[in-house]
Amino acid sequence: MLKAAIGHTEDIDTEDAIDEILEQCKQELGDLKAQAGILYSSVDHEFDVLLEKINAEYPDIELIGCTTDGEMSSAMGFAEDSVLLILFYSDEVDIKSGVAKNLSENMEQNIAAAIEDTKAKSQQEAKFCVFTSVSITQSVEVILQYFKSTFGEKFPIFGGAAADQWKFEQTYQFHKTEVLKDAVPFLIFSGPILFGSGVQSGWTSIGQPGIITKVENNVVYTIDGFTAEDFFKKYLGENIFPLGVYPLAVFESDTSEKFYLRAPLVLNEEEGSIVFAGDIAPNTKVQLTHSTHDKIIKASEQSVSQSIEKYPGKKPEIALCFSCSGRKQVLGTRTNEEYELLKTINPELKVFGFYGYGEIAPIQMDNPSRFHNETFVSLLLGVE
């Protein structure tokens, strides 16, 4: 058995908000005791109050979470400036939380130690991991690589990067009773849990592919020997703004047609370089992409449909969704249509998700997990 309960509110008073959320969850759980949870919050709430009340109601809960740039749920649909909580109960599945702290000091060692300590809490086989990572101050791409180094290259890792409503000042992460700034909280799901995932963006490639010829982490200087700016202008002309409308497709290999996206953020006109919302390796094949609002919105439905197709059971309990704040910026007032469309697939399916600064998932099941931009990730969970 796996049961999920969702609480969601737009109440601006933190104490009233968490009281309302906990009451919603208790109505769904009844006498069942939540063993784990995920908390998403806008940056304007008192995080210590939220965590204190959740832990008072459910002592020793395996709780993680982060700040966001918007939330979505089957309890209330799409919202901004809200608080969203999901609680899990299962008499079969182990859900254990861990956290890698102080990433600025020794990221690789701290991540490896946190994962090994958390895996040791369960005697069942670990099936997948969900994390709510720090962003802005750390490379989520590097964090993901260290997670894969410890878990294994193809171990399924899902999640999103914390956000701060497009302020780009400070994101916060939550673990049990702690509010953190330089950490990666995560949940490991072990035992007889079924899952299926879907990844869709709505963007399609245009122009000819190129090769990254000079790059430093997330700053691309040249593509095929052209400045990054000139590569964009080669296919788009002089009107390349806003940059975020034309993400760069990064191909998994020179022969693969599968790609993940990197969103361009800042153009340095003096040197023609472009800062992207994620690292890109040198000698990688890339290509410009474009889309329409309708295609971007439709991608959320396609992502859930893909995850339903990959789900090995008949009736999932919950869809965890991770979408990008870049999609939200492009869609503007139409952002709510992402949720409105995906709920038509299965009106009874519980939905829980947030908009962050990047998404984590394999492009397709059994592939290595990737760090995405401007993409909609869905993860179906259940026990049958």
C-alpha positions in Angstrom: 0.0 0.0 0.0 1.1 3.5 -0.8 -1.0 6.5 0.1 -0.3 10.2 -0.5 -2.0 13.2 1.0 -1.7 16.7 -0.3 -2.2 20.0 1.4 -2.1 23.3 -0.5 -2.9 26.9 0.4 -2.3 30.5 -0.7 -2.8 31.9 2.8 -0.2 34.6 3.4 0.0 34.0 7.1 2.5 31.2 7.7 0.9 29.8 10.9 -2.5 29.8 9.3 -1.1 28.3 6.1 0.5 25.3 7.7 -2.5 24.7 10.0 -4.7 24.6 6.9 -2.3 22.3 5.0 -2.0 19.8 7.9 -5.7 19.7 8.3 -6.1 18.9 4.6 -3.5 16.1 4.9 -5.1 14.6 8.0 -8.5 14.4 6.3 -6.9 12.2 3.6 -4.6 10.1 5.8 -7.1 9.5 8.6 -5.4 7.5 11.3 -2.4 6.6 9.2 0.9 8.1 10.3 2.9 9.8 7.6 6.4 8.5 7.3 7.8 11.0 4.7 7.0 14.2 3.0 8.0 16.9 0.6 7.4 20.6 1.3 7.5 23.4 -1.3 7.1 27.1 -0.3 7.4 30.5 -1.8 10.3 32.6 -0.4 8.1 34.9 1.7 7.1 32.4 4.4 8.6 31.7 7.8 10.3 28.3 7.0 11.1 27.4 10.5 7.5 27.7 11.5 6.4 25.5 8.7 8.9 22.8 9.6 8.3 23.0 13.3 4.5 22.4 12.9 5.0 19.5 10.5 7.4 17.8 12.8 5.2 18.5 15.9 2.4 16.7 14.1 4.5 13.9 12.7 7.6 13.4 14.9 10.6 11.8 13.1 9.1 12.3 9.6 11.5 11.9 6.7 10.9 15.4 5.3 12.7 17.3 2.5 11.8 20.4 0.4 12.8 23.7 -1.0 11.7 27.2 -2.0 10.1 27.5 -5.5 9.0 29.8 -8.3 5.4 28.4 -8.3 3.5 25.3 -7.3 0.9 23.0 -8.7 -1.3 20.3 -7.2 -4.6 18.4 -7.7 -5.7 20.1 -4.5 -5.6 23.7 -5.9 -4.2 23.7 -9.4 -1.4 26.2 -10.3 -0.5 28.8 -7.7 2.2 31.3 -6.9 3.2 32.5 -3.4 1.7 29.3 -1.9 2.7 26.5 0.4 2.4 22.9 -0.8 3.0 19.7 1.2 2.7 16.0 0.3 2.8 13.3 2.9 3.5 9.6 2.2 2.4 6.5 4.1 3.3 2.9 3.1 3.4 -0.4 5.0 5.6 -1.9 2.3 7.9 0.8 0.9 10.8 2.4 2.8 11.2 6.2 2.2 14.3 7.5 3.9 15.6 11.1 3.9 19.2 12.3 3.8 21.0 15.6 3.2 24.4 16.6 1.9 25.3 19.9 3.6 28.1 22.4 3.2 28.6 21.7 -0.5 30.9 24.7 -0.8 33.5 22.9 1.4 33.7 19.4 0.1 30.9 18.6 -2.3 32.0 15.1 -3.5 32.8 13.7 -0.1 29.7 15.2 1.6 27.3 13.9 -1.1 28.8 10.4 -1.0 28.7 10.2 2.8 25.1 11.4 3.0 23.9 8.9 0.3 25.7 5.9 1.9 24.3 6.8 5.4 20.8 7.1 4.1 20.9 3.9 2.1 22.0 2.1 5.2 18.8 3.0 7.0 16.8 0.5 4.8 17.4 -3.3 4.3 15.4 -3.1 1.0 16.8 -2.4 -2.4 16.9 1.3 -3.3 14.8 1.9 -6.5 15.1 5.7 -7.1 15.9 9.0 -5.5 14.2 12.4 -5.5 16.1 15.5 -4.5 15.5 19.2 -4.0 18.8 20.8 -4.7 20.4 24.1 -3.9 20.9 26.3 -7.1 22.4 29.7 -8.1 25.4 29.2 -5.8 26.3 25.7 -6.9 26.3 23.8 -10.2 23.3 21.4 -10.2 25.0 19.5 -13.1 28.1 18.8 -10.9 25.9 17.8 -7.9 24.1 15.4 -10.2 27.3 13.9 -11.4 28.4 13.2 -7.8 25.0 11.6 -7.0 25.5 9.3 -10.1 29.0 8.5 -9.0 27.7 7.2 -5.7 24.4 5.6 -6.8 25.6 4.3 -10.2 25.5 6.0 -13.6 22.0 4.6 -14.5 20.4 4.7 -11.0 17.1 6.8 -11.5 17.4 10.3 -10.0 14.6 12.8 -10.2 13.8 16.2 -8.8 14.3 19.9 -9.2 16.5 22.8 -8.2 15.3 25.2 -5.6 14.1 28.7 -6.8 13.5 32.1 -5.3 10.9 33.6 -7.7 13.3 34.9 -10.2 15.2 37.1 -7.7 18.4 35.0 -8.1 19.6 36.0 -4.7 19.2 33.0 -2.3 17.4 29.6 -2.4 16.6 27.5 0.6 16.4 23.8 1.2 14.6 21.9 3.9 15.5 18.7 5.8 13.4 17.6 8.8 13.6 20.6 11.1 16.5 22.4 9.3 16.4 25.4 7.0 19.5 25.2 4.8 21.3 27.3 2.1 24.0 25.1 0.7 22.6 21.6 0.7 20.9 18.8 -1.2 18.1 17.1 0.7 16.9 13.9 -0.9 14.5 10.9 -0.4 15.4 7.3 -1.3 12.5 5.1 -2.1 13.2 1.4 -1.5 11.2 -1.8 -1.7 8.2 -2.8 -3.9 7.4 0.6 -5.4 6.4 1.0 -9.0 7.3 4.1 -11.0 7.3 5.5 -14.5 8.7 8.8 -15.8 8.1 11.1 -18.7 10.3 14.0 -20.0 9.0 16.5 -22.6 9.8 20.1 -23.4 7.8 21.1 -26.5 10.9 22.6 -28.2 12.1 21.2 -31.5 15.5 21.7 -33.2 16.1 24.2 -36.0 19.1 24.9 -38.2 22.2 22.7 -38.3 23.9 21.1 -35.3 27.2 22.6 -34.1 30.0 21.5 -31.7 30.9 23.4 -28.6 34.5 24.5 -29.3 35.1 26.7 -26.2 33.3 26.6 -22.9 33.9 27.1 -19.2 31.2 25.4 -17.1 28.0 27.2 -18.1 29.6 30.0 -20.2 29.8 29.1 -23.9 32.3 31.2 -25.9 32.3 29.5 -29.3 30.3 27.0 -31.3 31.9 25.6 -34.5 34.5 28.4 -34.1 31.8 31.1 -34.2 31.1 33.2 -31.1 28.0 31.8 -29.3 26.2 35.1 -30.2 27.1 34.7 -33.9 25.9 31.0 -33.9 22.5 32.2 -32.6 22.4 35.0 -35.2 23.4 32.7 -38.0 20.0 31.0 -37.8 17.8 33.6 -36.0 19.1 36.9 -37.5 19.7 39.9 -35.4 16.5 39.5 -33.3 17.7 36.8 -30.9 16.0 38.3 -27.8 14.6 37.2 -25.5 17.2 34.5 -25.3 15.2 32.1 -23.2 12.8 31.6 -26.1 15.5 29.7 -28.0 17.1 27.1 -25.7 20.0 25.0 -26.9 19.5 21.3 -27.5 22.4 19.3 -26.0 22.5 15.8 -27.5 23.4 12.8 -25.4 25.9 11.7 -28.1 26.9 12.6 -31.6 24.7 9.8 -32.9 21.7 10.2 -30.7 18.6 12.2 -31.5 17.7 12.5 -27.8 18.6 15.8 -26.2 18.1 17.9 -23.1 17.9 21.7 -23.0 20.1 24.5 -21.8 18.4 27.9 -21.4 20.5 30.9 -22.4 20.4 33.6 -19.7 22.8 36.4 -20.4 24.7 37.6 -23.5 28.0 39.3 -23.1 28.0 41.5 -26.2 31.7 42.5 -25.9 33.0 38.9 -26.3 29.9 37.2 -27.8 29.7 34.6 -25.0 26.4 33.4 -23.5 25.7 32.2 -20.0 23.4 29.2 -19.8 21.4 27.8 -16.9 23.5 24.7 -16.6 26.9 23.4 -17.6 27.7 22.2 -21.1 30.7 19.9 -21.8 33.2 20.8 -24.5 33.0 19.0 -27.9 29.2 18.4 -27.3 26.8 18.4 -30.2 24.2 21.2 -29.9 21.4 22.8 -31.9 19.1 25.7 -31.6 15.4 25.0 -30.8 12.2 26.9 -31.0 8.6 26.4 -30.0 5.1 27.9 -29.5 3.1 28.5 -26.4 0.7 25.7 -27.5 3.5 23.2 -28.0 5.1 24.1 -24.6 1.8 23.6 -22.8 1.0 20.4 -24.7 4.4 19.0 -23.6 3.1 18.7 -20.0 0.3 16.4 -21.2 2.8 14.4 -23.3 5.1 14.0 -20.3 2.4 12.5 -18.1 1.2 10.3 -21.0 4.7 9.1 -21.4 5.0 8.3 -17.7 1.7 6.4 -17.8 3.0 4.3 -20.7 6.2 3.5 -18.8 4.4 2.8 -15.5 4.5 -1.0 -14.9 1.2 -1.1 -12.9 -2.4 -0.2 -13.6 -3.3 2.5 -11.1 -0.6 4.9 -9.8 -1.2 6.8 -6.6 0.5 10.1 -7.4 2.3 12.1 -10.1 5.3 14.1 -8.9 5.9 16.9 -11.4 8.9 19.1 -11.9 8.7 22.1 -14.3 11.0 25.0 -15.1 10.6 28.6 -14.1 11.9 29.3 -17.6 8.7 27.7 -19.0 6.7 29.8 -16.6 8.5 33.0 -17.8 7.8 32.1 -21.4 4.1 31.1 -20.9 3.3 34.0 -18.6 -0.5 34.2 -17.9 -0.9 30.8 -19.7 1.2 28.9 -17.2 -1.9 27.5 -15.5 -2.8 25.7 -18.7 0.0 23.3 -18.1 -1.8 21.8 -15.1 -5.3 22.3 -16.6 -4.3 20.2 -19.6 -2.4 17.4 -17.8 -5.3 16.8 -15.3 -7.6 15.9 -18.3 -5.5 12.7 -18.8 -6.6 11.2 -15.5 -8.9 13.4 -13.4 -8.5 11.0 -10.4 -4.7 11.2 -10.4 -3.2 13.2 -7.6 -0.7 15.8 -8.8 2.1 17.4 -6.8 4.8 19.7 -8.3 6.8 22.9 -8.5 8.5 25.3 -10.8 12.3 25.4 -10.1 15.6 26.4 -11.7 16.1 23.1 -13.6 14.8 19.6 -13.5 16.3 16.2 -13.0 15.3 13.0 -14.8 16.6 10.5 -17.4 15.5 11.4 -20.9 14.0 7.9 -21.1 13.8 5.1 -18.6 17.0 3.1 -18.1 19.1 6.0 -19.3 21.4 8.2 -17.1 19.6 11.0 -15.3 20.2 14.5 -16.8 19.9 18.1 -15.6 17.3 19.8 -17.8 16.1 23.4 -18.5 12.7 24.5 -19.7 11.3 20.9 -19.5 8.4 19.2 -17.8 9.2 16.0 -15.9 6.5 13.7 -14.5 7.1 10.7 -12.1 4.3 8.3 -11.4 4.4 6.3 -8.1 2.3 3.4 -6.8 2.2 0.0 -5.2 0.1 -2.8 -6.6 
